[in-house]
Every structure is written in C-alpha cells, then in structure tokens.
Amino acid sequence: MTLLHFSCEIDNGGVSTQIVQKIEAKRPEFSDKQVGDDRRYIGFSGFKSIEGREDKLKELTSVTFTVFSLLFNLFPKLQPRIHEMDLENKLLLMLW
C-alpha cells in the first residue's frame, strides 16, 4: 500500500509545496532447513557427523559418497600439522 500526502502553503507572498510518500513493503518470509540430528551443536561437527548417511551428504553438498571419495583421492596425502583440520573436513567445507 502506498500513501501519498500533498501539502501547499502560501505565506507572505511565498509558496511552498511538499509531497510525502510512504511505501509499506512486505517483509520477506524465511524458512529454516536443518541437516543432522535434532541436538544442537556449537561449531562445525565435521565429516564424522554425516559419515554413512549419504542422504545428508547429498543434501549438504549435492554430491554422493562416490564423488566425495573421488575428490578426496585427488588431494595429496600430507601429514596434518598440529591443530590442523583433517582432509575430509576440509573437503566437506569446500563443497558446502
């Protein structure tokens, strides 16, 4: 709905006009989509949280375990540094 207000004032030989337009916009509707368990986790739960659940992997990344394994095997196998995320979790985050 648009509301339009027009006013005109004449004072001591001067004229002023003003138009005020108020537009009410609809708020967008949002929906939440949950992947995983009903329990709430703080932070990234990692690959272990979806391991063996292909439907969750596909919902999260749009790839199957076959494609995930193929991509995983393309990465060089390096020894992870201390406090470094393992390769499975890096790939999962990249695909997300």
Stockholm file with secondary structure:
# STOCKHOLM 1.0

chainA/1-96         MTLLHFSCEIDNGGVSTQIVQKIEAKRPEFSDKQVGDDRRYIGFSGFKSIEGREDKLKELTSVTFTVFSLLFNLFPKLQPRIHEMDLENKLLLMLW
#=GR chainA/1-96 SS CEEEEEEEEEETTEEEEEEEEEECCCCCCCCCCCCSCSSCCSSCCCGGGTTTCHHHHHHHHSCCHHHHHHHHHHSCCCCCCTTCCCHHHHHHHHHC
#=GC SS_cons        CEEEEEEEEEETTEEEEEEEEEECCCCCCCCCCCCSCSSCCSSCCCGGGTTTCHHHHHHHHSCCHHHHHHHHHHSCCCCCCTTCCCHHHHHHHHHC
//
